[in-house]
Amino acid sequence: MSTIQTPAPLAKGSAHGAQHAWPGLARMRALIALSRPRQWIKNPAVILLALVSLQHWTLRAATGLAWATALFILASVAAYTVNDIRDRERDRLHPDKRRRPIASGDLGLSAAWVFLVAVTAALVACVSVVQFGRAWPVCAYLAVTLAYSFRLKHIPLVDVFAVAAGFVLRAEQGYLALGLRSSSWLLLGVFTTCLVFVLGKRQRELTQGAHAHRPALGGYSAELLGYLIVISATLSIVAYIFFVRAGSVQNAAALAVTAVLCALFVLFRYLQLITVGHGGADPVRTLLGDRQLIIVVIIWLAVTISMHALHLTTD
């Protein structure tokens, strides 16, 4: 009979020496790790989707998108901090998450709380410069992520819907930043595509036997997750097709086709990676570590920027 082994304590001999020698630098590194900068790419990646519906590129549009991205980076950092404070004891039992700053002891609780207050104050300051009607998605995101950290993450099916909803709110924030009306078909595509990513992560966690760290896995099986991934991927394809047919993309047919084809390739490639390559434990790391996906994203950005530049020169 196999036994569950508790992860060995982290070796901290050299780390403690560095902390005593450079306490400020060590704390700064811990705060950066707590902020998870690798995960920040999710914010502009979804917020910039609103560009496919933008007809005229202006400095105001660029400023609005930068502001929306900053909002969600601050909000996500606040959410990560709350999550790590709350789950520090559970994280210490996980082979990877035990290395997080709070769980490992590299960052004290008092410092984490001070950091959370500072990030929240910066977020409130950014929100206060505009009317609430232009910032409601980030406020809703905070409400959803707090509910997720305290309760929803433990409820099967509800947990993946809550995570996917956060990406829909990012996309909506992008549209509001540009002063555009969002496309319901694009939002549906974002929601179902993100469901594929989150369900793929759950599938990987299930095979790794992470039930102790994520109790919601008790409500899933490999067969159920397979069905849910197929359904979500199918709905994503349908949503993107209707997005183009509805005429939500105003710049050019080439931009519409490129955006949809890139989205479909990213979706298909991720499915390949989680089923054949056995990846998906961290969707961001899986996507950023794949050369084919990076090339496709670069192509999409190049076409989008080129089409907007062409539109400006022909006006």
PALO-901190 format. One line per 2 residues: number of its first residue (from 1); their letters; for each residue x, y, z of C-alpha. Coordinates in steps of 0.001 Angstrom, whole numbers, always signed. Example, Ala and Ser with C-alpha at 12.3 -4.5 7.8 and 13.67 -1.06 7.14 Angstrom:
1) as) +12300:-4500:+7800  +13670:-1060:+7140
//
This chain:
1) ms) +0:+0:+0  +1384:+3406:-981
3) ti) +1774:+6041:+1674  +1422:+9774:+1431
5) qt) +4715:+11437:+2150  +4873:+14880:+3687
7) pa) +7171:+17157:+1680  +10578:+17565:+3272
9) pl) +11302:+20971:+4835  +12942:+23477:+2561
11) ak) +16658:+23927:+3003  +17188:+27496:+4152
13) gs) +20788:+27667:+5243  +22044:+29903:+2470
15) ah) +18726:+31682:+2152  +18778:+32753:+5798
17) ga) +22306:+34030:+5379  +21234:+36165:+2440
19) qh) +18249:+37434:+4404  +20424:+38519:+7317
21) aw) +22896:+40201:+4976  +20322:+41898:+2748
23) pg) +16969:+41879:+4602  +15482:+44570:+2379
25) la) +16438:+42759:-820  +15139:+39432:+492
27) rm) +11814:+41002:+1428  +11552:+42681:-1964
29) ra) +12122:+39349:-3692  +9481:+37741:-1495
31) li) +6973:+40484:-2338  +7690:+40071:-6049
33) al) +7167:+36313:-5748  +3931:+36944:-3822
35) sr) +2734:+39176:-6683  +3299:+36374:-9239
37) pr) +4431:+38569:-12166  +4407:+35510:-14448
39) qw) +616:+35493:-14139  +230:+39163:-15117
41) ik) +271:+38286:-18810  -3300:+37034:-18428
43) np) -4533:+40593:-17951  -3377:+42305:-21181
45) av) -3885:+39060:-23133  -7637:+39256:-22484
47) il) -8096:+43024:-22152  -6478:+43646:-25561
49) la) -9081:+41433:-27235  -11245:+44564:-27433
51) lv) -8859:+45827:-30122  -10579:+43655:-32724
53) sl) -13656:+45866:-32360  -11770:+49167:-32422
55) qh) -12219:+51210:-35592  -9918:+54177:-34914
57) wt) -6662:+53828:-32979  -5938:+56858:-30799
59) lr) -3659:+57824:-27935  -6734:+57886:-25709
61) aa) -7464:+54270:-26625  -3893:+53252:-25770
63) tg) -4088:+55098:-22452  -7425:+53476:-21652
65) la) -6105:+49977:-22300  -2998:+50651:-20217
67) wa) -5205:+51911:-17371  -7454:+48835:-17588
69) ta) -4433:+46546:-17540  -2987:+48326:-14497
71) lf) -6324:+47977:-12698  -6431:+44229:-13167
73) il) -2770:+43727:-12331  -3317:+45474:-8996
75) as) -6564:+43563:-8413  -4949:+40212:-9206
77) va) -1991:+40954:-6922  -4425:+41778:-4110
79) ay) -6308:+38540:-4799  -3091:+36467:-4775
81) tv) -2075:+38032:-1471  -5410:+37309:+197
83) nd) -5351:+33750:-1142  -1815:+33071:+94
85) ir) -2538:+34524:+3529  -5637:+32404:+3898
87) dr) -4161:+29178:+2483  -703:+29349:+4039
89) er) -1194:+26233:+6186  -2649:+24211:+3315
91) dr) +97:+25423:+963  +2774:+24063:+3295
93) lh) +1529:+20549:+2531  +1802:+21000:-1246
95) pd) +5088:+20004:-2966  +5173:+23193:-5073
97) kr) +3015:+25740:-3278  +4995:+25286:-53
99) rr) +7632:+27453:-1736  +5330:+30466:-1818
101) pi) +6718:+33332:+312  +4151:+33217:+3121
103) as) +3931:+29427:+3323  +7733:+29058:+3311
105) gd) +8224:+31747:+5943  +10212:+34036:+3653
107) lg) +7580:+36726:+4193  +5898:+37363:+7514
109) ls) +2148:+37836:+7920  +2509:+41439:+9074
111) aa) +4525:+42351:+5976  +1981:+40582:+3775
113) wv) -883:+42546:+5326  +965:+45854:+4898
115) fl) +1619:+44972:+1262  -2055:+44098:+756
117) va) -3151:+47452:+2201  -700:+49309:-69
119) vt) -1851:+47467:-3201  -5501:+48016:-2297
121) aa) -4880:+51727:-1764  -3206:+51977:-5177
123) lv) -6154:+50164:-6752  -8685:+52463:-5098
125) ac) -6704:+55471:-6335  -6758:+54150:-9915
127) vs) -10496:+53441:-9761  -11286:+56852:-8284
129) vv) -9987:+58729:-11345  -12995:+57614:-13398
131) qf) -16693:+57026:-12865  -17696:+53698:-11319
133) gr) -19502:+52782:-14528  -16137:+52448:-16263
135) aw) -14537:+50406:-13482  -17297:+48057:-12359
137) pv) -15680:+44945:-13937  -12589:+45163:-11730
139) ca) -14805:+45697:-8662  -16856:+42643:-9639
141) yl) -13625:+40709:-10183  -12511:+41480:-6632
143) av) -15851:+40302:-5265  -15693:+37066:-7258
145) tl) -12073:+36317:-6342  -12697:+36962:-2652
147) ay) -15702:+34652:-2747  -13535:+32135:-4589
149) sf) -10764:+32268:-2000  -13120:+31888:+950
151) rl) -15707:+29440:-380  -16268:+28926:-4109
153) kh) -12937:+27164:-4734  -14231:+24225:-2703
155) ip) -17453:+23730:-4708  -17070:+21517:-7811
157) lv) -18155:+23140:-11110  -18757:+26473:-9352
159) dv) -14998:+26792:-8879  -14188:+26645:-12610
161) fa) -17084:+28973:-13488  -15804:+31540:-10991
163) va) -12296:+31506:-12471  -13599:+31783:-16061
165) ag) -15894:+34659:-15048  -12830:+36632:-14007
167) fv) -11558:+36564:-17596  -14903:+37712:-18968
169) lr) -14683:+40693:-16621  -11194:+41459:-17960
171) ae) -12521:+41482:-21526  -15445:+43706:-20519
173) qg) -13010:+46116:-18864  -11115:+46355:-22144
175) yl) -14266:+47330:-24008  -15194:+49929:-21395
177) al) -11690:+51396:-21552  -12162:+51929:-25284
179) gl) -15693:+53263:-24874  -17096:+50408:-26978
181) rs) -20054:+48116:-26562  -18868:+44593:-25897
183) ss) -19798:+41616:-28062  -21767:+38941:-26223
185) wl) -20373:+36343:-28626  -16782:+37315:-27879
187) ll) -17447:+37279:-24147  -18965:+33811:-24497
189) gv) -15902:+32718:-26445  -13618:+34048:-23720
191) ft) -15659:+32329:-21023  -15736:+28902:-22694
193) tc) -12082:+29061:-23761  -11055:+29843:-20202
195) lv) -13218:+26960:-19038  -11088:+24695:-21232
197) fv) -7919:+26027:-19589  -9244:+25684:-16035
199) lg) -10742:+22243:-16654  -7436:+21153:-18159
201) kr) -5707:+22305:-14988  -8205:+20345:-12867
203) qr) -7591:+17278:-15024  -3866:+17516:-14434
205) el) -4346:+18043:-10697  -6628:+15014:-10581
207) tq) -3950:+12783:-12110  -1415:+14143:-9613
209) ga) -3650:+13227:-6680  -3992:+16761:-5308
211) ha) -7284:+16068:-3489  -5868:+17050:-104
213) hr) -4910:+20513:-1346  -7996:+21039:-3526
215) pa) -11059:+19335:-1968  -13213:+20292:-4987
217) lg) -11425:+17583:-6990  -13595:+15074:-5147
219) gy) -16474:+16227:-7349  -14625:+15475:-10597
221) sa) -13491:+12407:-12482  -11259:+12027:-15519
223) el) -14276:+11038:-17606  -16373:+14016:-16471
225) lg) -13541:+16471:-17096  -13033:+15016:-20568
227) yl) -16700:+15594:-21423  -16652:+19128:-19998
229) iv) -13522:+20060:-21942  -15053:+18839:-25224
231) is) -18304:+20724:-24583  -16462:+23929:-23650
233) at) -14168:+23727:-26691  -17159:+23192:-28997
235) ls) -18994:+26172:-27533  -15849:+28284:-27989
237) iv) -15717:+27492:-31692  -19403:+28299:-32126
239) ay) -19041:+31583:-30221  -16088:+32751:-32333
241) if) -17904:+31897:-35563  -20975:+33888:-34531
243) fv) -18731:+36712:-33320  -17438:+37171:-36848
245) ra) -20848:+36653:-38489  -22385:+39280:-36207
247) gs) -20036:+41875:-37670  -18412:+42710:-34343
249) vq) -15067:+43213:-36019  -15164:+46495:-37909
251) na) -11637:+46908:-39303  -11292:+44223:-41964
253) aa) -12181:+40671:-42822  -8493:+39758:-42588
255) la) -8382:+40931:-38972  -11507:+38960:-38116
257) vt) -10296:+35768:-39735  -6822:+36084:-38208
259) av) -8195:+36671:-34717  -10521:+33667:-34897
261) lc) -7937:+31371:-36462  -5367:+32324:-33833
263) al) -7871:+31744:-31038  -8789:+28336:-32440
265) fv) -5155:+27327:-32840  -4368:+28333:-29261
267) lf) -7354:+26302:-28112  -6432:+23242:-30172
269) ry) -2763:+23435:-29201  -3625:+23617:-25519
271) lq) -5886:+20573:-25869  -3008:+18760:-27516
273) li) -626:+19728:-24726  -2919:+18535:-21929
275) tv) -3951:+15275:-23601  -795:+14233:-25456
277) gh) +1916:+16228:-23720  +388:+15780:-20241
279) gg) +769:+19458:-19404  -1736:+21935:-18039
281) ad) -864:+21982:-14332  -169:+25689:-14818
283) pv) -1951:+26976:-17965  +122:+30161:-18099
285) rt) +3405:+28267:-17896  +2125:+25750:-20442
287) ll) +1107:+28457:-22912  +4159:+30685:-22439
289) gd) +6513:+27738:-22666  +5235:+26566:-26035
291) rq) +7034:+27999:-29074  +4143:+27411:-31471
293) li) +1707:+29331:-29284  +4122:+32234:-28879
295) iv) +4562:+32473:-32655  +793:+32464:-33214
297) vi) +275:+35237:-30652  +3026:+37324:-32268
299) iw) +1351:+36866:-35653  -1997:+37988:-34237
301) la) -452:+41083:-32659  +1437:+41918:-35859
303) vt) -1688:+41621:-38017  -3795:+43617:-35548
305) is) -1266:+46458:-35325  -719:+46447:-39091
307) mh) -4441:+46609:-39855  -4922:+49521:-37467
309) al) -1926:+51322:-38981  -3281:+50695:-42490
311) hl) -6668:+52033:-41438  -5049:+55233:-40147
313) tt) -3074:+55794:-43365  -6128:+55339:-45572
315) d) -8367:+57744:-43628
//
